[in-house]
Amino acid sequence: MKSADETAIAILAWLANEPELLSRFLALTGTDPDSLRTAIGEPGFMGGLIAFLMDHEPTLMAFCAATQTQPEEVVRAHHLLSGASDFEDS
């Protein structure tokens, strides 16, 4: 099982190969492509990546299918990076 950060990075890597979705994510977050490298280390940004998928089930399912990731793993990462305390990152 991936850590929450690894899941967020996997989402970003997947989005990099989905130009329309990446453009939408950047527009929604106000991030430009040059800022991505710096933003990756910020917990809020990582949580935003996961929230982007969580807000649109077809996108979530497309990511899961393309990366063989269980949707529950994305939900777990979302809880961890959004500050919920009922999950442990192990």
URSULFEN-V602086 format. One record per residue. N is the residue number from 0. RES is the residue in one small letter. SS is DSSP state (H for helix, E for strand, C for the rest). PHI is phi in degrees with one decimal (none if undefined). Layout:
# URSULFEN-V602086
n->N res->RES ss->SS phi->PHI
n->N res->RES ss->SS phi->PHI
This chain:
# URSULFEN-V602086
n->0 res->m ss->C phi->none
n->1 res->k ss->C phi->-77.2
n->2 res->s ss->C phi->-74.2
n->3 res->a ss->H phi->-60.0
n->4 res->d ss->H phi->-64.0
n->5 res->e ss->H phi->-63.3
n->6 res->t ss->H phi->-64.6
n->7 res->a ss->H phi->-62.7
n->8 res->i ss->H phi->-66.6
n->9 res->a ss->H phi->-62.6
n->10 res->i ss->H phi->-63.9
n->11 res->l ss->H phi->-61.7
n->12 res->a ss->H phi->-61.8
n->13 res->w ss->H phi->-65.6
n->14 res->l ss->H phi->-61.1
n->15 res->a ss->H phi->-60.3
n->16 res->n ss->C phi->-97.4
n->17 res->e ss->C phi->-125.9
n->18 res->p ss->H phi->-53.7
n->19 res->e ss->H phi->-65.9
n->20 res->l ss->H phi->-68.2
n->21 res->l ss->H phi->-63.0
n->22 res->s ss->H phi->-61.3
n->23 res->r ss->H phi->-64.0
n->24 res->f ss->H phi->-59.6
n->25 res->l ss->H phi->-61.5
n->26 res->a ss->H phi->-65.2
n->27 res->l ss->H phi->-67.3
n->28 res->t ss->H phi->-94.6
n->29 res->g ss->C phi->72.9
n->30 res->t ss->C phi->-94.5
n->31 res->d ss->C phi->-104.1
n->32 res->p ss->H phi->-54.3
n->33 res->d ss->H phi->-68.6
n->34 res->s ss->H phi->-87.2
n->35 res->l ss->H phi->-57.4
n->36 res->r ss->H phi->-61.4
n->37 res->t ss->H phi->-73.7
n->38 res->a ss->H phi->-68.4
n->39 res->i ss->C phi->-56.5
n->40 res->g ss->C phi->-77.6
n->41 res->e ss->C phi->-91.5
n->42 res->p ss->H phi->-56.5
n->43 res->g ss->H phi->-62.4
n->44 res->f ss->H phi->-67.8
n->45 res->m ss->H phi->-62.4
n->46 res->g ss->H phi->-63.6
n->47 res->g ss->H phi->-64.8
n->48 res->l ss->H phi->-59.9
n->49 res->i ss->H phi->-69.9
n->50 res->a ss->H phi->-61.0
n->51 res->f ss->H phi->-56.9
n->52 res->l ss->H phi->-70.3
n->53 res->m ss->H phi->-64.4
n->54 res->d ss->C phi->-79.3
n->55 res->h ss->C phi->-144.4
n->56 res->e ss->H phi->-55.6
n->57 res->p ss->H phi->-60.4
n->58 res->t ss->H phi->-70.1
n->59 res->l ss->H phi->-57.4
n->60 res->m ss->H phi->-68.1
n->61 res->a ss->H phi->-64.7
n->62 res->f ss->H phi->-61.1
n->63 res->c ss->H phi->-60.0
n->64 res->a ss->H phi->-65.8
n->65 res->a ss->H phi->-71.0
n->66 res->t ss->H phi->-114.7
n->67 res->q ss->C phi->51.7
n->68 res->t ss->C phi->-105.0
n->69 res->q ss->C phi->-72.8
n->70 res->p ss->H phi->-54.4
n->71 res->e ss->H phi->-61.4
n->72 res->e ss->H phi->-67.4
n->73 res->v ss->H phi->-68.8
n->74 res->v ss->H phi->-61.1
n->75 res->r ss->H phi->-59.7
n->76 res->a ss->H phi->-63.0
n->77 res->h ss->H phi->-61.4
n->78 res->h ss->H phi->-62.7
n->79 res->l ss->H phi->-65.0
n->80 res->l ss->H phi->-82.9
n->81 res->s ss->C phi->-94.7
n->82 res->g ss->C phi->93.7
n->83 res->a ss->C phi->-66.6
n->84 res->s ss->C phi->-102.1
n->85 res->d ss->C phi->-90.0
n->86 res->f ss->C phi->-124.0
n->87 res->e ss->C phi->-113.6
n->88 res->d ss->C phi->-92.5
n->89 res->s ss->C phi->-125.2
